[in-house]
């Protein structure tokens, strides 16, 4: 793995302040999400890593603000953050080194600003005011408003000029699957926090109440509901086939690893059944390490073949 300084240089980033800004953003990702950070550092092509680290740091910042405090506090803090982001994107400057790095990444990679504004609007509405989904249509609206632009303000930086319509649609399918798996894996924790992420209409279809889920009742109806939800997630995951053809070659090992871990987690949820209502279903330690090592070897072999072909 190249040093961080070498990685910054590979991305064409020079100047002490700019390099420090990207370093600040990367350190924030490392503290909050060490697994994605390591995946980027180990598997992504070095020239892409600083851009993506800045994007992931920005996505995490908005997520944190949208999920912290009372609804009134969330609204006020998101409004203030939106003003700071807009100013940073307009001027290229900010008192916050994370926003400076992200604004530089957006400008350098020519990511369309509408993805950023759409994400911030979704944070203030779909996420900060989240009160569950009445039906599947509400889940899809949530993806369009928040989860999809949230992925593209990060992964969209891999594409110079931003994603094409086809690439954006591919990531829309990917985030549909990822969100379904995430909601199922985090069922216990979300319910404990007062969040029900399964559409209420589907509880009604199976004659299951919210109390059944909150009290982790292992009944035939609950098991049937969870089986139906995991089947939907499995179909959504199958629909992401072909995403690697839409990804920059330098990010394909990371994307393949994300998909593999997502499939592993969904399998764990399927096996857990009603036990997923008592405890969140994580990745564990061995599987992510094994997956990362396997992907690292494949990425090194691929780059070696490219080098020999030159």
Secondary structure, DSSP 8 states (H G I E B T S, - for coil): ---HHHHHHHTT--SHHHHHHHHHHHHHHHHH-HHHHHHHHHHS-HHHHHHHHHHHHHHHHHHHHHTSS-HHHHHHHHHHHHHHHHHHHHHS--SSHHHHHHHHHHHHHT--HHHHHHHHHHIIIIITT----SSHHHHHHHIIIIIHHHHHHHHGGGSTT---HHHHHHHHHHHHHHHHHHHHHTHHHHHHTT---S-HHHHHHTT--HHHHHTT---HHHHHHHHHHHHHHHHHHHTTTTGGGGS-GGGHHHHHHHHHHHHHHHHHHHHHGGGGGTS-----SHHHHHHHHHHHHHHHHHHHHHHHH-
